[in-house]
Amino acid sequence: MDIARPFITEANSREIPYQVLGGLGYAALLEPETYYDIDRKEIIAPERLSVPYLRENGSPKDVDILVLSTSAESVSDVEQIAKDTIGNHKITVNVFNLHSLSQLKKMIDEPFSKPALTAALSGRYVDDDNSSGENDFTKAVFPFGVNAPGDSLETWHVISSKTQPIPVPHPAMMILNNATRSIAGIRPKYDSKVVRMVDNILVRDPEIISWMLDGPGLSHLTLAGVLRALGWKKIIHDPQPIKLSTIKNLSIQPPKVESLLEHPAFLLHDSPKYQQKLALSIARIRSSGLIGPVERHFQDFWERHNLESLFKNIVRGR
């Protein structure tokens, strides 16, 4: 957290809407003593909250930042702030932004183009008159996407005595972002962490979880289930639900694998049948290549050698 403090201080002084994804927010949700002020949209972390900047394997963690704008200038500004304030710590800073819906439409029209085939991470696609994401948008991991309300992009703040307020997504949205971050869906190493986060929130304020189950987060929940089914390898068995809690019987129920072509979230319903089947097959191969027993070893190798910076355009879906 000490390393991120200069970035937070400088970024907060600018009129750039942004959210810190992962790390700091997850750490707060994993603390049982964290409590939540829904009216003020605050996540109040305990004094002991600490976020080491190194992973268990010794590699520096990366920092993901979402700029709530389609503005290239805003993205460039945040990247420069990150470079000036924390760049000397060898931390990879990934700055994401909202994308124009025209980019997604082009992928739908050309499902085997490079952008369509190399978009490993999910994106948030907005109309040109909705450049800040205040209205409905599309959350997509091609070839699947869901319509999401602008409320699901609302900003909360982690409150800690160690730094200025840190802008983050809604607490439930942080969990959903984890489950919909990439075409691989939720990564195995996060399964138990998701359960811990949900349980901690349920004890403090169940209304936050209701936001995910019945409110603005619902469509993201649907996408999470689709991604679980997409990467499911055991063809003779239905995909297992994603367990969310030990306190309540909560889980994300994936659709059957054979129903994915007809699923409302499939983006190619108007394409020829052979294109639909081919696009789905490619997506399943890409998804399966990012999960499974080998995923942990690959992830460790990826992090140790900082391969994300080498393959940045592919990873960021550009």
N, C-alpha and C positions, 0 to 999 in steps of 0.2 A: 504493500500500500504506500510505503514511503516513496517508492520510485514513481508511482502514478500521481502523487500529490502535485508536483509542478504542472503536469498536464491538466489536471482537473482545475487548478487555480486559474491557469491561463485560458483554457477553453471556456470556463464559466464566465469569464470577463467579456467574451465575444457574444454577439447575437446570432449564434449558430445553434439550431436545435439538434441535439445529438443524444445518443444513449450509449452507455458502456454495456456491452453484452458479455455474459459469462462472468469469469473471475470474481470480481468484487461483489457483484450481486449474488452469485451462487454461494459465496462464502457466508454472506449474511443469512441466506435462507437455510443453510445447513446448521446454523446456530439455534439450538432450542430456545435460548433466551431472547432472541430477536422478537420484537413485537411490531405491530402494524397499525398505522393511523390512516384509515381509509379516507376520511374527510380531507386530510392534508396530503394524502398520497405519499406517505413517508414510511420507510422501512428503518426502524430504529435499532441499530446493531449494538450488541454489548461492548463494553470497553475492551474486552480481550480480543476482539476481532482482529485477526492477522491473516494476511494473504502473501505467502512467500512467492517470490518471483521465479523460483526454480522448481521444476518438476522433480518427481522422485528419481528420475534417471539422470538428473543433473543438468538438463537442458533448460534454457530460459523459456518461460511461458510466453505465449503471444497475447496480444490485447486486441479484441474485436470492438470496433466502434461503428455504430450505425448513425449516419447523418440523415435526419428526417427531411430530405430535400432531394430533388433531382439535379440540383445545381452543381455543376462541375467545379465552380469556384469555391463553393462551401467545402466540398470534399478536399480540394487542394489546400485550403486553409487549415483544415483539421490535420491533414497529413503533415503539413509544415510545422504545426504546433507540436505534434507528436515527435517529429524528428528533432526539433529544437530542445524539447524538454526531457525526453526519455530515450532518444535514439542512441546515446552512448552506452546504454546498458545491454546492447545486442538483443533487445526484445523485438520480435516481429510485430509491427502494428498493422492490422488489417482494417482499412476504412471502407465500409460499405455505404451505399446510398440507395435511395429509391430509384427505380428504373421506370422509364416511359413504357406505357402499355404497348406502344407500337413495337417495341423490341420483342415482347412475348408473342404478339400477333405475327411477326415475321417468322418466329420459330415454328408457330403453328402452320403457317403457309409453306415453310421449308423445313420439315421435321428432321431432315438428315444433313442439315447445314452444320458447319463447325460450331456456331453458338449453341445450337440445340443439343449437339452430341457431347459438348465439353462442359456444360453447366453442371458442375458437381454440387454446388450449394444452392439453397433456395434463394429466391429473390422476391422483392415486393414491388409490384408493377402498378403504376398509377396513371390515370388520364392526364393529359397535358394541363388541364385546368385544376388539377388536384396535386400540384407539385410538392406539397408538404404532407400529403397523406391524411388530411383531415376527413376526407370522405371515404367511401368504400374503395378497396383496392383488391388486387389479386395476389395471393401468396402462392408461388409456384415453384415446383421442382420438376422441370420438364421431363415427361409429358403429362404431369398432373398439376392441378392448381385448384384453389378454392377462392370464392369471393369472401372477403373479410371486411368487417366494419372498421372505419377509421378509429373507433374507440379502442380497438385492440393495440393501437400504437401509442396509447397514452403514456406519458412519462411520469414515473415516480422518482423518489430520491432516497438513496441510502444515507442515513444520518449517522455520522461517526465523529467522535471528538478528535480523530486523527487527521481529518481532512475536511475540505468544504463538502457540501452536499453533492452526492454523485448521481447524475441522472441515469436512470436505468429503466427498462420496461416494467410494466405491471408485474408483480410477483408471479402470478400464474402464467403470464406470457413468457417469463424467463424459462419456466419449465417446458412450455410448449415450443419455444425456440430451440431448446435442446433436442426435442423429439422430431423437429422438422428442419433441422439445420442443413442436412445434406440428403442426397438421394439414398444413402444407406440407412436413414432413419436414426433412431436413438442408438448410440454406441453402447456395447456391452458394459464398458467400465462405468457408465452413468446410470445403469439400471437401479442399483441400490441407492445412489445419491438422489435420484428422482423420488423414490419412496420416502427417504428421510426428509426431503424438502416438503413434500405434500403433508406428511405426518406432522411436521413442526408447524406448518401453517394451520392445519386443521385444529390443533390444540389452541392456537392463539385466536384465529379468526376464520371460521369455516366459510364466511361470505366470499372470501377471496377465491376459494376453490369453486364455489358456485359460479363465479364469473367465468371460470374455465368450462364448466360442465353445461351451463345453461345460458351463458351470456356471450359477450363479445369474443371469447376464446373458442367457442364451439366449433367453428369451421376449421380452425387450426388443429383441433382434436381429430377431426375427420381426416385431415391430411396426414397426421401422424399415424393413424391406423392404416391408411393406404400405403405409406412407406414401409410399415412393418410387413404388410402382405407382399409388397414388391420384392423385398429381399429375402422372402421366405424360401428356403432351399428344400424343405421336406415336402415334396409334391403330394405325397399320399396322405399328408396330415394338414389340417387347417392351421393357419398361423395362430400362434399363441397370443393371447391378449398381453398388453403392456401393463404390468401391475403398477398401480399408483400409490397404494397405501396399505399399511398393516392395521390401521385403526378402523377404516371403513372398507367395504367391499367395492373399491373403485378401480377401474381399469379402462384402458383404451381397447375397444374391440375392433380388430382389423376385419376387413371384408374377406371373402374367400378369394383365393388367387384367381380362380377361373372366372370371377365376376369383374375383374379389373377393366376389361375392355368396355363394359357397359356401365362402369361406375360414373356417377355425375362429375367427379373430379377429373376424369380423363379428358384431355383437351383436344383430342383428334376425332371427335364423333363425326365430323363432316368430311373427314378424309376417306379415301378409298380403303376398303377392308384390308388389303394387303399391306398398306402403309401403317394402318393401325397395329396390325399384328407384329410387323417388323419393328416398329418404334417401341412397342411394349417389350419385345424380346431383348432389344438392345438395352433398354432401361433396366431390365431384370439382371442382365449380365453386369452392367455397370454397378448396380446396387450390390450384387453378391460379391463383387470384387473388392468392396470396401468394408465388408463385415465378415464375421465368422472367426474361427480360432486363429487364423493368420493375422487378423486385424490388429491385435495387440502388438505383435512383433513388427508389423509394418508401421504402425503408429509410432513406436519407439524409434525405429530407424529414421522415419520422416522427421521427427522432432529433433533428434540428435544432430542431424546433418542439415537442419534448416531448409529442407527442400521446398517448403511453402514459398519462400522468396524466389526460388528458381522457377516455380510453376505458378506464379501468382495470377497470371491472366486466366489460366484454366480453372484454378481453384475458386477464383472470384466470379467466374461465369462471364468473363468479358471476352 
